[in-house]
Amino acid sequence: MKIAMIVDGLNIGGIEKVCIDYTKLLLQLGHQVTVINLNPRKNSLQKDFPTEVKIKNFNFSRNLCGERYAQLIKRGSSGKYIYPFIYTSLKFVELEKKLEAHAKYKENYDLAIAFSGHFNDLTFVADNFLKAQYKLAWMHGALYGYLLISDGYYNLYKKIKNLVCLVDDAQDEALVYNHDKCLNIYKLYNPTSISSKVVNEKKVQELKDKYGKFLIMVSRFEYPHKDHYTVCRAFEILRSKFKEPVNLLFIGDGPEEKRVREFANSLPKSVSEHIYFLGKKDDVQNYYKAAYIMVHASVAGEGLPTVQLEALSYGLPQVITDSKVGPREILGDNKYGLLAEVKNPDDMANKMKELLDNQSLYKYYRNVSAERMKDFLPNTIKVKLDSILNEIVKKN
């Protein structure tokens, strides 16, 4: 099939890295793949796609999508008048953009995939900005989380009809909302191929020499989706109360980074001087290999956190907040890592100390990581992906 994957930017992030992995699987299955980037300014990962994948750019902001403003109608009587005006105005803009897109992308596709799951790529697919016989959308988080933002998501899902969820909770939840049976809902784990990246053993040793025994959080700074504050508070307890001589490394960037830095600097010097902000890293595999524990926290809904899968690839024991909906799906009931209560630094610190003190438990989690990783290996996901694509063709 000729497949178009539509994304909202190609900067470093979990969704973008998973997109790269899926293009590889689709190529292996014999499909032709084009990636259409609706946010051309974000393109740092473009170089990481296979050379066989075509990359095309089309500037289409989320702000131009009428369904984004559907929630206005719920906000009092004024919304009843404001929303139709905004929606109608933006539909004219969308029409103009659609004509521009048709002129640019004259070829037809067999399948169009809204992969980022944002308003612009969903609209691009749902409203036929390019011609495709079949449509599919990825839902990277919990449906209730999207619906809290706007009913517009559900309106777009119904137009697309085929929906991929990442975890059991999200699939069950989507089925509950599927009253009129208009959605075909599939569950599919994300693959991860980070273990194929070459580890620089010299760099790994240098990191161990420089930071000693360290905890690592790999994440974009974007609260409440990522909760670096709880990790900082837990780390303070770990050093101040439990006297654990460890360091904490943050890898990533984002709009909340400055505030998190200020918060970290407000902690006692005996704590703050052991917290390091390292920015984005292209060789994150070396940091996973050198780290002692992976920590991660969020408040708002998670999907299937890529960083957790990456940590499993390197046998790195984890302490993760039990955020909806993905962490528990990956770790089970503490079977493959330790779950901490959301926004509870004391609980997270206790779980960290448990891993630091209990060598038998630590070794257990290192050993079972490989077992859990089998469910996320590219070849495992490729078989299931092929089955879903065949079923979409059959049902439509």
TORFI-37420 format. One record per residue (C-alpha): x, y, z; residue in one letter. Coordinates in steps of 0.1 Angstrom, whole numbers, padded with zeros to 4 digits, always signed. Each point is the difference from the previous one (the first is absolute). Layout:
N
XYZA
...
This chain:
396
+0000+0000+0000M
+0010+0036-0004K
-0002+0014+0035I
+0002+0036+0012A
+0008+0007+0037M
-0010+0035+0010I
+0019+0015+0030V
+0000+0032+0020D
+0037+0006+0000G
+0032-0021-0001L
+0019+0012+0031N
+0014-0024+0026I
-0029-0015+0019G
-0016-0034+0008G
-0027+0002-0027I
+0025+0011-0027E
+0025-0028+0009K
-0028-0026-0002V
-0010+0014-0034C
+0035-0008-0012I
-0003-0035+0012D
-0034-0005-0016Y
+0013+0012-0034T
+0027-0026+0002K
-0026-0027+0007L
-0022+0012-0028L
+0029-0001-0024L
+0008-0036+0011Q
-0036-0010-0007L
+0005+0013-0036G
-0019+0033+0002H
+0010+0033-0015Q
+0001+0027+0027V
-0002+0038-0001T
+0002+0021+0031V
-0018+0034-0002I
+0012+0024+0027N
-0026+0027+0008L
+0025+0020+0022N
+0031+0004-0023P
+0019+0020+0025R
+0003-0030+0022K
+0021-0023-0021N
+0031-0011+0020S
-0010-0037-0003L
-0005+0001-0037Q
+0035-0014-0006K
-0007-0031+0021D
-0027-0014-0024F
+0009-0028-0024P
+0012+0014-0034T
-0029-0018-0017E
-0025+0022+0019V
-0011+0031-0018K
-0003+0031+0022I
-0023+0028-0010K
-0008+0032+0018N
-0033+0019+0002F
-0005+0028+0025N
-0034-0006+0017F
-0003+0013+0036S
-0024-0015+0026R
-0014+0035+0005N
-0015-0003-0035L
-0022-0030+0009C
-0036+0007+0007G
-0005-0030+0022E
+0026+0013+0024R
-0026+0025+0012Y
-0029-0023+0005A
+0003+0003+0038Q
-0011+0036-0001L
-0036-0010-0004I
+0001-0015+0035K
+0012+0031+0017R
-0031+0019+0006G
-0025+0017-0023S
+0026+0021-0018S
+0017-0031-0013G
-0032-0009-0020K
+0006+0031-0021Y
+0038+0002+0000I
+0007-0036-0010Y
-0022-0001-0032P
+0017+0033-0012F
+0035-0013+0007I
-0008-0034-0014Y
-0015+0014-0032T
+0029+0024-0005S
+0026-0026+0005L
-0017-0024-0024K
+0005+0026-0027F
+0037+0001+0009V
+0001-0038+0000E
-0016-0001-0034L
+0026+0024-0014E
+0028-0022+0016K
-0017-0031-0014K
+0001+0014-0035L
+0037+0009+0005E
+0007-0036+0013A
-0018-0016-0030H
+0021+0021-0023A
+0032-0011+0018K
-0008-0037+0005Y
-0017-0011-0032K
+0008-0037+0005E
-0026-0022+0017N
+0008-0022+0030Y
-0014-0032+0011D
+0002+0009+0037L
+0004+0032+0019A
+0010-0001+0036I
-0004+0028+0025A
+0029-0010+0022F
+0007+0028+0024S
-0037+0001+0011G
-0001+0038+0001H
-0027+0022-0014F
+0019+0008-0032N
+0010-0035-0011D
-0034-0014+0010L
-0017+0028-0020T
+0023-0006-0029F
-0011-0036-0002V
-0036+0003+0011A
-0008+0028-0025D
+0018-0015-0030N
+0028+0024-0004F
+0016-0027-0020L
-0018-0028-0018K
+0001-0034+0016A
-0023-0030-0002Q
+0005-0010+0037Y
+0006+0021+0031K
+0016-0007+0034L
+0008+0020+0031A
+0023-0007+0029W
-0012+0008+0036M
+0031+0004+0021H
-0017+0006+0033G
-0033-0005+0019A
-0032+0010-0019L
-0014+0018+0030Y
+0031+0022+0000G
-0006+0011-0036Y
-0038+0005+0006L
+0008+0023+0030L
+0018+0022-0025I
-0028-0001-0026S
-0028-0021-0014D
+0016+0009-0033G
+0023-0030+0003Y
-0029-0025+0001Y
-0016+0018-0030N
+0032-0005-0020L
+0004-0037+0012Y
-0035-0007-0014K
+0010+0013-0034K
+0032-0020-0001I
-0018-0031+0014K
+0031-0022+0007N
+0018+0007+0033L
+0032-0016+0015V
+0003+0001+0038C
+0032-0009+0018L
-0012-0017+0032V
-0029-0020+0014D
-0014+0028+0021D
-0002+0023-0030A
-0015-0026-0022Q
-0027-0009+0026D
-0007+0037+0005E
-0004+0007-0037A
-0024-0029-0003L
-0022+0015+0027V
-0002+0032-0020Y
-0007-0019-0032N
-0038+0001+0005H
-0009+0001-0037D
+0026-0027-0009K
+0015+0023-0026C
+0036-0005+0011L
+0022-0030-0008N
+0023-0001+0030I
+0033-0019+0001Y
+0027-0004+0027K
+0036+0001-0010L
+0031+0005+0021Y
+0027+0024-0013N
+0032-0017-0011P
+0034+0012+0012T
+0033-0005-0019S
+0023+0020+0022I
+0020-0031+0009S
+0012+0000-0036S
+0019+0032+0006K
+0037-0004+0006V
+0011+0005+0036V
+0033+0018+0006N
+0015-0019+0029E
+0026+0027+0005K
-0027+0026+0003K
-0019-0022+0024V
+0030-0003+0023Q
+0006+0037-0002E
-0036+0006+0012L
+0004-0024+0029K
+0033+0016+0010D
-0015+0035-0002K
-0034-0006+0016Y
+0006-0031+0021G
-0032-0019+0008K
-0027+0022-0017F
-0038+0001-0007L
-0012+0011-0034I
-0032+0016-0013M
-0002+0003-0038V
-0030+0022-0008S
-0012+0032-0015R
-0005+0028+0026F
-0038+0005-0004E
-0021+0000+0032Y
-0024-0017+0008P
+0008-0026-0027H
+0034-0004+0016K
+0004+0007+0037D
+0037+0008+0006H
-0010+0018+0033Y
-0011-0032+0017T
+0033-0017-0011V
+0020+0030+0015C
-0019-0003+0033R
+0005-0037+0001A
+0037+0004-0007F
+0002+0026+0029E
-0015-0026+0024I
+0024-0026-0014L
+0031+0021+0008R
-0012+0020+0030S
-0019-0026+0020K
+0014-0033-0013F
+0036+0014-0005K
+0003-0019-0034E
+0032+0013-0018P
-0016+0000-0035V
-0004+0026-0028N
-0030+0008-0022L
+0003+0007-0038L
-0027+0016-0020F
+0002-0005-0038I
-0023+0020-0023G
-0012+0035-0005D
-0033+0018-0002G
-0021+0031+0011P
+0001-0010+0037E
+0037-0004+0003E
+0008+0034+0014K
-0026-0004+0028R
+0013-0034+0009V
+0035+0013+0001R
-0011+0028+0024E
-0019-0025+0021F
+0031-0023+0002A
+0022+0030+0009N
-0024+0009+0029S
+0007-0034+0017L
+0028-0003+0025P
+0035+0003-0016K
+0008-0035+0012S
-0028-0011-0023V
+0000+0025-0029S
+0037-0005-0007E
-0007-0036-0008H
-0027+0007-0026I
+0012+0004-0036Y
-0018+0014-0030F
+0016-0014-0031L
-0023+0010-0028G
-0009-0022-0030K
+0023-0028-0008K
+0003-0019-0033D
+0020-0028+0017D
-0025-0007+0028V
+0007-0037-0002Q
+0034+0007+0018N
-0018+0017+0029Y
-0025-0029+0004Y
+0030-0025+0000K
+0018+0021+0026A
-0029+0009+0023A
-0010-0020+0031Y
-0037+0007+0002I
-0025+0015-0025M
-0025+0024+0016V
-0030+0016-0017H
-0031+0019+0013A
-0030+0016-0016S
-0033+0014+0012V
-0021+0000-0031A
-0007-0031-0021G
+0028-0020-0016E
-0003-0021-0030G
+0027-0027-0003L
+0031+0019+0012P
+0028-0007-0025T
+0026+0007+0026V
-0012-0029+0021Q
+0004-0023-0029L
+0034+0013-0007E
+0010-0005+0037A
-0012-0036-0002L
+0022-0005-0031S
+0031+0007+0022Y
-0012-0020+0031G
-0004+0032+0019L
-0022-0003+0032P
-0027+0026+0001Q
-0020+0021+0025V
-0030+0015-0018I
-0031+0019+0011T
-0032-0021-0005D
-0014+0026-0025S
-0028-0010-0023K
+0002-0018-0023V
+0033-0016-0010G
+0025-0005+0028P
-0020-0028+0018R
-0005-0017-0034E
+0037-0002-0004I
+0011-0008+0035L
-0031-0020+0011G
-0007-0001+0037D
+0037+0008+0009N
+0010-0031-0019K
+0025+0017-0024Y
+0007+0032+0020G
-0013+0020+0030L
-0031+0023-0003L
-0002+0030+0022A
-0031+0021+0008E
-0006+0030-0022V
+0013+0033+0016K
+0012-0018+0031N
+0038+0006+0004P
+0002-0019+0032D
-0013-0032-0017D
+0023+0005-0029M
+0030+0006+0023A
-0009-0032+0019N
-0001-0020-0032K
+0033+0014-0011M
+0016-0009+0033K
-0014-0035-0002E
+0018-0005-0033L
+0032+0015+0014L
+0000-0021+0031D
-0014-0033-0012N
+0025-0016-0024Q
-0021-0031-0005S
-0029+0021-0012L
+0022+0021-0021Y
+0015-0030-0018K
-0035-0015-0004Y
-0012+0031-0019Y
+0031+0000-0022R
-0006-0036-0009N
-0037+0002-0007V
+0004+0030-0023S
+0010-0022-0029A
-0031-0022+0005E
-0023+0030-0001R
+0018+0015-0030M
-0011-0029-0022K
-0035+0015-0002D
+0014+0033-0015F
+0026-0014-0024L
-0004+0013-0036P
-0006-0035-0015N
-0028-0007+0025T
-0017+0033-0008I
+0005-0004-0037K
-0022-0032-0001V
-0028+0018+0019K
+0003+0031-0021L
-0004-0020-0032D
-0031-0017+0014S
-0016+0033+0009I
+0007+0015-0034L
-0015-0031-0017N
-0031+0002+0022E
-0005+0037-0008I
+0000-0008-0037V
-0024-0029+0006K
-0024+0021+0021K
-0001+0031-0022N
